[in-house]
């Protein structure tokens, strides 16, 4: 595997942990409650009553965990699908050690990839990043990304997005004939390469159980969104372009691109990366912080952005403070370094799962402790009425204005002396 991939994995782990603090929140809520931070922020500042969404600061999620599992299960530097499937199919392996998973990840972990989800997942695209160093051959890299992704979900946007993302990273770290100078050129070149592959080898795509025409159609939507978003001058303009174009093809309209949908999140990460490459020397890492602070699926957005910036060999692709204070940095660094040095892995898969289970249990214990001290939500007491009063109250409230007008008119006729006109 390429030596640059080890740096990418370490940067992704720190970005993943940073994004975890903001997962599921809106950007406006984050900006209102956390102004500036030089360390992993505590999500407690973002929570008012419901602390069940609390995440341990500095602890990475299933994106990094699965990426490391891919590395640990590799044979002679090659990541094989059957090894990962066998790992999750084993009765000794429990998926409970994985943190903050989405539906596609849970489906793969529960079934070993035999019963994939049907929902889109940007997180799947992020966790498959190590496949970029699987081979210098782009065709082999692309097919491995497609094969892995389709065992996570049947959603074609996710499969197309995973292939495009892994291809882009691969073209940058392997410096192939398709390697280019900017992230915009790289992503557009890999989109064209992907489309040409589908046109010239539809039988290979079909053998994966996919419709080549439909997959190419989804890929062309990516191409349109990415091309149009790079023409924006500001992040706000890019977000508007991404959502407006994506909404032409999605059933549910989106208001922000940072959700867990690769059709919007990958173009967003690409645009953020292009902004980072234009920043002053040594400040590109602030782009990863901005990606995390977008909220939504922030772990995926920050991880993908960090992968691009590191692959482009930007100076300080992530602030040093986040690398220093990353939980379990020693094991993550050791696993990442083994890629570059092609040395014996520092620990076995079972040892890794055991250590991750302990980290997950500890984080859950801290969450349980916080929930004990959480004040219960006030419950509004229902005003007690008789059965007759409840029925009458419901009936009166269900009257239309015409019903009420007829009732007043009839009452006035029946007993004018008792009728008092309302003020």
DAWOVEN-V363465 format. One record per residue. RES is the residue in one small letter. SS is DSSP state (h for helix, s for strand, l for the rest). PSI is psi in whole degrees, 0 to 359 (none if undefined). BURIAL is # if it has 9 or more other C-alpha atoms within 8 Angstrom, else .. Layout:
BEGIN
res->RES ss->SS psi->PSI burial->BURIAL
res->RES ss->SS psi->PSI burial->BURIAL
END
This chain:
BEGIN
res->x ss->l psi->153 burial->#
res->x ss->l psi->142 burial->#
res->x ss->h psi->330 burial->#
res->x ss->h psi->338 burial->#
res->x ss->h psi->327 burial->#
res->x ss->h psi->322 burial->#
res->x ss->h psi->323 burial->#
res->x ss->h psi->316 burial->#
res->x ss->h psi->318 burial->#
res->x ss->h psi->317 burial->#
res->x ss->h psi->319 burial->#
res->x ss->h psi->321 burial->#
res->x ss->h psi->316 burial->#
res->x ss->h psi->319 burial->#
res->x ss->h psi->321 burial->#
res->x ss->h psi->314 burial->#
res->x ss->h psi->321 burial->#
res->x ss->h psi->315 burial->#
res->x ss->h psi->334 burial->#
res->x ss->h psi->326 burial->#
res->x ss->l psi->334 burial->#
res->x ss->l psi->4 burial->#
res->x ss->l psi->125 burial->#
res->x ss->l psi->354 burial->.
res->x ss->l psi->161 burial->#
res->x ss->l psi->157 burial->#
res->x ss->h psi->321 burial->#
res->x ss->h psi->319 burial->.
res->x ss->h psi->322 burial->#
res->x ss->h psi->313 burial->#
res->x ss->h psi->328 burial->#
res->x ss->h psi->333 burial->.
res->x ss->h psi->338 burial->.
res->x ss->l psi->106 burial->#
res->x ss->l psi->293 burial->.
res->x ss->l psi->150 burial->.
res->x ss->l psi->141 burial->.
res->x ss->l psi->14 burial->.
res->x ss->l psi->172 burial->.
res->x ss->l psi->119 burial->#
res->x ss->l psi->147 burial->.
res->x ss->l psi->121 burial->#
res->x ss->h psi->351 burial->#
res->x ss->h psi->329 burial->.
res->x ss->h psi->339 burial->.
res->x ss->h psi->351 burial->#
res->x ss->l psi->137 burial->#
res->x ss->l psi->301 burial->.
res->x ss->l psi->319 burial->.
res->x ss->l psi->100 burial->.
res->x ss->h psi->6 burial->#
res->x ss->h psi->344 burial->.
res->x ss->h psi->5 burial->.
res->x ss->l psi->140 burial->#
res->x ss->l psi->143 burial->#
res->x ss->l psi->123 burial->#
res->x ss->l psi->134 burial->#
res->x ss->l psi->0 burial->#
res->x ss->l psi->122 burial->#
res->x ss->l psi->168 burial->#
res->x ss->l psi->195 burial->#
res->x ss->h psi->341 burial->#
res->x ss->h psi->309 burial->#
res->x ss->h psi->321 burial->#
res->x ss->h psi->314 burial->#
res->x ss->h psi->322 burial->#
res->x ss->h psi->318 burial->#
res->x ss->h psi->324 burial->#
res->x ss->h psi->322 burial->#
res->x ss->h psi->318 burial->#
res->x ss->h psi->315 burial->#
res->x ss->h psi->332 burial->#
res->x ss->l psi->2 burial->#
res->x ss->l psi->153 burial->#
res->x ss->s psi->117 burial->.
res->x ss->l psi->42 burial->.
res->x ss->l psi->4 burial->#
res->x ss->s psi->128 burial->#
res->x ss->l psi->126 burial->#
res->x ss->l psi->137 burial->#
res->x ss->h psi->316 burial->#
res->x ss->h psi->331 burial->.
res->x ss->h psi->319 burial->#
res->x ss->h psi->320 burial->#
res->x ss->h psi->319 burial->#
res->x ss->h psi->324 burial->#
res->x ss->h psi->313 burial->#
res->x ss->h psi->341 burial->#
res->x ss->h psi->344 burial->#
res->x ss->l psi->135 burial->.
res->x ss->l psi->341 burial->.
res->x ss->l psi->343 burial->.
res->x ss->l psi->128 burial->.
res->x ss->l psi->130 burial->.
res->x ss->h psi->1 burial->#
res->x ss->h psi->343 burial->.
res->x ss->h psi->342 burial->#
res->x ss->l psi->138 burial->#
res->x ss->l psi->137 burial->#
res->x ss->l psi->42 burial->.
res->x ss->l psi->158 burial->#
res->x ss->l psi->186 burial->.
res->x ss->h psi->319 burial->.
res->x ss->h psi->319 burial->#
res->x ss->h psi->318 burial->#
res->x ss->h psi->324 burial->#
res->x ss->h psi->317 burial->#
res->x ss->h psi->316 burial->#
res->x ss->h psi->323 burial->#
res->x ss->h psi->327 burial->#
res->x ss->h psi->357 burial->#
res->x ss->l psi->25 burial->#
res->x ss->l psi->3 burial->#
res->x ss->l psi->342 burial->.
res->x ss->l psi->76 burial->#
res->x ss->l psi->157 burial->#
res->x ss->s psi->172 burial->#
res->x ss->l psi->2 burial->.
res->x ss->l psi->151 burial->#
res->x ss->l psi->154 burial->#
res->x ss->l psi->112 burial->#
res->x ss->h psi->334 burial->#
res->x ss->h psi->324 burial->#
res->x ss->h psi->318 burial->#
res->x ss->h psi->319 burial->#
res->x ss->h psi->315 burial->#
res->x ss->h psi->344 burial->#
res->x ss->l psi->6 burial->#
res->x ss->h psi->320 burial->#
res->x ss->h psi->339 burial->#
res->x ss->h psi->341 burial->#
res->x ss->h psi->335 burial->#
res->x ss->h psi->13 burial->#
res->x ss->l psi->329 burial->#
res->x ss->l psi->150 burial->#
res->x ss->l psi->349 burial->#
res->x ss->l psi->115 burial->.
res->x ss->h psi->325 burial->#
res->x ss->h psi->316 burial->.
res->x ss->h psi->320 burial->.
res->x ss->h psi->315 burial->#
res->x ss->h psi->314 burial->#
res->x ss->h psi->324 burial->#
res->x ss->h psi->322 burial->#
res->x ss->h psi->316 burial->#
res->x ss->h psi->315 burial->#
res->x ss->h psi->316 burial->#
res->x ss->h psi->312 burial->#
res->x ss->h psi->320 burial->#
res->x ss->h psi->343 burial->#
res->x ss->h psi->348 burial->#
res->x ss->h psi->317 burial->#
res->x ss->s psi->152 burial->#
res->x ss->l psi->358 burial->#
res->x ss->l psi->121 burial->#
res->x ss->h psi->331 burial->#
res->x ss->h psi->321 burial->#
res->x ss->h psi->318 burial->#
res->x ss->h psi->316 burial->#
res->x ss->h psi->318 burial->#
res->x ss->h psi->321 burial->#
res->x ss->h psi->316 burial->#
res->x ss->h psi->317 burial->#
res->x ss->h psi->316 burial->#
res->x ss->h psi->311 burial->#
res->x ss->h psi->321 burial->#
res->x ss->h psi->317 burial->#
res->x ss->h psi->314 burial->#
res->x ss->h psi->318 burial->#
res->x ss->h psi->318 burial->#
res->x ss->h psi->331 burial->#
res->x ss->h psi->316 burial->#
res->x ss->h psi->335 burial->#
res->x ss->l psi->351 burial->#
res->x ss->l psi->49 burial->#
res->x ss->l psi->182 burial->.
res->x ss->l psi->345 burial->.
res->x ss->l psi->356 burial->#
res->x ss->l psi->140 burial->#
res->x ss->l psi->179 burial->#
res->x ss->l psi->325 burial->.
res->x ss->l psi->160 burial->.
res->x ss->h psi->328 burial->#
res->x ss->h psi->316 burial->#
res->x ss->h psi->321 burial->#
res->x ss->h psi->312 burial->#
res->x ss->h psi->319 burial->#
res->x ss->h psi->322 burial->#
res->x ss->h psi->320 burial->#
res->x ss->h psi->331 burial->#
res->x ss->h psi->317 burial->#
res->x ss->h psi->320 burial->.
res->x ss->h psi->316 burial->.
res->x ss->h psi->314 burial->#
res->x ss->h psi->319 burial->#
res->x ss->h psi->324 burial->.
res->x ss->h psi->318 burial->#
res->x ss->h psi->320 burial->#
res->x ss->h psi->321 burial->.
res->x ss->h psi->339 burial->.
res->x ss->l psi->55 burial->.
res->x ss->h psi->333 burial->#
res->x ss->h psi->328 burial->.
res->x ss->h psi->318 burial->.
res->x ss->h psi->320 burial->#
res->x ss->h psi->324 burial->#
res->x ss->h psi->340 burial->.
res->x ss->l psi->4 burial->.
res->x ss->l psi->22 burial->.
res->x ss->l psi->153 burial->.
res->x ss->l psi->112 burial->.
res->x ss->h psi->320 burial->#
res->x ss->h psi->317 burial->.
res->x ss->h psi->322 burial->.
res->x ss->h psi->319 burial->#
res->x ss->h psi->323 burial->#
res->x ss->h psi->315 burial->.
res->x ss->h psi->322 burial->#
res->x ss->h psi->323 burial->#
res->x ss->h psi->330 burial->#
res->x ss->h psi->318 burial->#
res->x ss->h psi->313 burial->#
res->x ss->h psi->317 burial->#
res->x ss->h psi->314 burial->.
res->x ss->h psi->314 burial->#
res->x ss->h psi->315 burial->#
res->x ss->h psi->316 burial->#
res->x ss->h psi->323 burial->#
res->x ss->h psi->328 burial->#
res->x ss->l psi->347 burial->#
res->x ss->l psi->350 burial->.
res->x ss->l psi->152 burial->#
res->x ss->l psi->335 burial->.
res->x ss->l psi->163 burial->.
res->x ss->h psi->321 burial->#
res->x ss->h psi->317 burial->.
res->x ss->h psi->317 burial->#
res->x ss->h psi->318 burial->#
res->x ss->h psi->317 burial->#
res->x ss->h psi->318 burial->#
res->x ss->h psi->315 burial->#
res->x ss->h psi->311 burial->#
res->x ss->h psi->317 burial->#
res->x ss->h psi->317 burial->.
res->x ss->h psi->318 burial->#
res->x ss->h psi->324 burial->#
res->x ss->l psi->342 burial->#
res->x ss->l psi->343 burial->.
res->x ss->l psi->352 burial->.
res->x ss->l psi->148 burial->.
res->x ss->l psi->321 burial->.
res->x ss->l psi->116 burial->.
res->x ss->l psi->143 burial->.
res->x ss->l psi->147 burial->.
res->x ss->l psi->343 burial->.
res->x ss->l psi->147 burial->.
res->x ss->l psi->357 burial->#
res->x ss->l psi->13 burial->#
res->x ss->l psi->173 burial->#
res->x ss->l psi->59 burial->#
res->x ss->l psi->119 burial->#
res->x ss->h psi->334 burial->#
res->x ss->h psi->331 burial->#
res->x ss->h psi->326 burial->#
res->x ss->h psi->323 burial->#
res->x ss->h psi->312 burial->#
res->x ss->h psi->324 burial->#
res->x ss->h psi->315 burial->#
res->x ss->h psi->322 burial->#
res->x ss->h psi->318 burial->#
res->x ss->h psi->318 burial->#
res->x ss->h psi->322 burial->#
res->x ss->h psi->318 burial->#
res->x ss->h psi->326 burial->#
res->x ss->h psi->321 burial->#
res->x ss->h psi->325 burial->#
res->x ss->h psi->343 burial->#
res->x ss->l psi->0 burial->.
res->x ss->l psi->160 burial->.
res->x ss->l psi->156 burial->.
res->x ss->l psi->129 burial->.
res->x ss->l psi->3 burial->#
res->x ss->l psi->8 burial->#
res->x ss->l psi->333 burial->#
res->x ss->h psi->337 burial->#
res->x ss->h psi->336 burial->#
res->x ss->h psi->321 burial->#
res->x ss->h psi->321 burial->#
res->x ss->h psi->317 burial->#
res->x ss->h psi->322 burial->.
res->x ss->h psi->318 burial->#
res->x ss->h psi->321 burial->#
res->x ss->l psi->359 burial->#
res->x ss->l psi->342 burial->#
res->x ss->l psi->199 burial->#
res->x ss->l psi->230 burial->#
res->x ss->l psi->66 burial->#
res->x ss->h psi->328 burial->#
res->x ss->h psi->317 burial->#
res->x ss->h psi->316 burial->#
res->x ss->h psi->314 burial->#
res->x ss->h psi->320 burial->#
res->x ss->h psi->314 burial->#
res->x ss->h psi->318 burial->#
res->x ss->h psi->317 burial->#
res->x ss->h psi->323 burial->#
res->x ss->h psi->316 burial->#
res->x ss->h psi->313 burial->#
res->x ss->h psi->320 burial->#
res->x ss->h psi->321 burial->#
res->x ss->h psi->329 burial->#
res->x ss->l psi->357 burial->#
res->x ss->l psi->41 burial->.
res->x ss->l psi->150 burial->#
res->x ss->l psi->128 burial->.
res->x ss->l psi->65 burial->#
res->x ss->l psi->345 burial->#
res->x ss->l psi->138 burial->#
res->x ss->l psi->137 burial->#
res->x ss->h psi->328 burial->.
res->x ss->h psi->326 burial->.
res->x ss->h psi->331 burial->#
res->x ss->h psi->322 burial->#
res->x ss->h psi->321 burial->.
res->x ss->l psi->14 burial->#
res->x ss->l psi->127 burial->#
res->x ss->l psi->136 burial->.
res->x ss->l psi->32 burial->.
res->x ss->h psi->324 burial->#
res->x ss->h psi->311 burial->.
res->x ss->h psi->321 burial->.
res->x ss->h psi->316 burial->#
res->x ss->h psi->320 burial->#
res->x ss->h psi->317 burial->#
res->x ss->h psi->319 burial->#
res->x ss->h psi->320 burial->#
res->x ss->h psi->330 burial->#
res->x ss->h psi->337 burial->#
res->x ss->h psi->311 burial->#
res->x ss->h psi->321 burial->#
res->x ss->h psi->351 burial->.
res->x ss->l psi->39 burial->.
res->x ss->l psi->175 burial->.
res->x ss->l psi->138 burial->.
res->x ss->l psi->142 burial->#
res->x ss->l psi->342 burial->.
res->x ss->l psi->162 burial->.
res->x ss->l psi->169 burial->.
res->x ss->h psi->318 burial->#
res->x ss->h psi->323 burial->.
res->x ss->h psi->321 burial->.
res->x ss->h psi->312 burial->#
res->x ss->h psi->321 burial->#
res->x ss->h psi->316 burial->.
res->x ss->h psi->323 burial->.
res->x ss->h psi->325 burial->#
res->x ss->h psi->321 burial->#
res->x ss->h psi->319 burial->.
res->x ss->h psi->318 burial->.
res->x ss->h psi->318 burial->#
res->x ss->h psi->320 burial->#
res->x ss->h psi->317 burial->.
res->x ss->h psi->320 burial->#
res->x ss->h psi->323 burial->.
res->x ss->h psi->319 burial->.
res->x ss->h psi->321 burial->#
res->x ss->h psi->316 burial->#
res->x ss->h psi->320 burial->.
res->x ss->h psi->319 burial->.
res->x ss->h psi->323 burial->#
res->x ss->h psi->332 burial->#
res->x ss->h psi->325 burial->.
res->x ss->l psi->2 burial->.
res->x ss->l psi->132 burial->#
res->x ss->l psi->137 burial->.
res->x ss->l psi->145 burial->.
res->x ss->l psi->135 burial->.
res->x ss->l psi->134 burial->.
res->x ss->l psi->125 burial->.
res->x ss->l psi->126 burial->.
res->x ss->l psi->138 burial->.
res->x ss->l psi->133 burial->.
res->x ss->l psi->124 burial->.
res->x ss->l psi->131 burial->.
res->x ss->l psi->164 burial->.
res->x ss->l psi->166 burial->.
res->x ss->h psi->319 burial->.
res->x ss->h psi->320 burial->.
res->x ss->h psi->319 burial->.
res->x ss->h psi->317 burial->#
res->x ss->h psi->315 burial->.
res->x ss->h psi->318 burial->.
res->x ss->h psi->317 burial->.
res->x ss->h psi->317 burial->.
res->x ss->h psi->315 burial->.
res->x ss->h psi->317 burial->.
res->x ss->h psi->337 burial->.
res->x ss->l psi->355 burial->.
res->x ss->l psi->149 burial->#
res->x ss->l psi->170 burial->.
res->x ss->h psi->325 burial->.
res->x ss->h psi->320 burial->.
res->x ss->h psi->315 burial->.
res->x ss->h psi->321 burial->#
res->x ss->h psi->318 burial->.
res->x ss->h psi->321 burial->.
res->x ss->h psi->318 burial->.
res->x ss->h psi->318 burial->.
res->x ss->h psi->317 burial->.
res->x ss->h psi->321 burial->.
res->x ss->h psi->324 burial->#
res->x ss->h psi->323 burial->#
res->x ss->h psi->319 burial->.
res->x ss->h psi->318 burial->.
res->x ss->l psi->83 burial->.
res->x ss->h psi->333 burial->.
res->x ss->h psi->333 burial->.
res->x ss->h psi->0 burial->.
res->x ss->l psi->129 burial->.
res->x ss->l psi->122 burial->.
res->x ss->l psi->133 burial->.
res->x ss->l psi->146 burial->.
res->x ss->l psi->none burial->.
END
